[in-house]
């Protein structure tokens, strides 16, 4: 009798889980999809804001920015450069 009762409980739990998955599964998946969509939208808006800050020029306007290179004072103290050649 105990074995039959265990089998019935397992079947009951299985069908209850199946029923709950049928009822609540689409809601859970929809909720996860909305959260993911919101996350990607926030990241995209953040990226667009970064692009807009970087690109303040009008369309058709050309701007050239030169980067200054600072010469390191310690570069003279590094020693001489030796170029090795292959010998055949």
SVG drawing of the C-alpha trace seen along z (x, -y; Angstrom):
<svg xmlns="http://www.w3.org/2000/svg" viewBox="-3 -73 79 75">
<polyline fill="none" stroke="black" stroke-width="0.4" points="0.0,0.0 2.9,-2.3 4.4,-1.8 1.1,-2.7 0.7,-5.8 4.3,-7.0 3.6,-6.5 0.3,-8.5 2.0,-11.3 4.8,-11.5 2.2,-11.5 0.2,-14.2 3.2,-16.4 4.3,-15.9 0.8,-16.9 0.6,-19.9 4.0,-21.2 3.0,-20.7 -0.3,-22.7 1.6,-25.5 4.2,-25.7 1.3,-26.0 -0.3,-28.8 2.7,-30.7 5.4,-29.8 4.4,-32.4 4.2,-35.1 7.6,-34.3 9.2,-34.2 7.4,-37.5 8.7,-39.1 12.3,-37.9 12.0,-39.2 10.8,-42.6 13.6,-42.9 16.2,-41.9 14.7,-44.4 14.8,-47.2 18.4,-46.3 19.5,-46.4 17.6,-49.6 19.3,-51.3 22.7,-50.2 21.9,-51.4 20.7,-54.8 23.9,-55.1 26.0,-54.3 24.1,-56.8 24.6,-59.5 28.3,-58.7 28.3,-59.0 26.5,-62.4 28.9,-63.8 31.8,-62.8 30.4,-64.0 29.5,-67.7 30.4,-68.8 27.7,-69.7 27.2,-67.5 29.7,-68.4 32.0,-70.2 35.6,-68.9 37.7,-69.1 41.3,-67.9 42.6,-67.2 46.3,-66.8 47.5,-64.8 50.7,-66.1 53.3,-63.6 55.3,-64.3 58.9,-63.2 59.9,-61.2 63.1,-62.5 64.0,-58.9 64.1,-57.7 67.6,-59.2 68.8,-57.1 67.6,-53.8 70.7,-53.1 71.4,-52.5 69.3,-50.5 70.9,-47.5 69.4,-46.1 70.1,-42.4 70.4,-41.0 70.0,-37.4 73.1,-35.7 72.7,-32.9"/>
</svg>
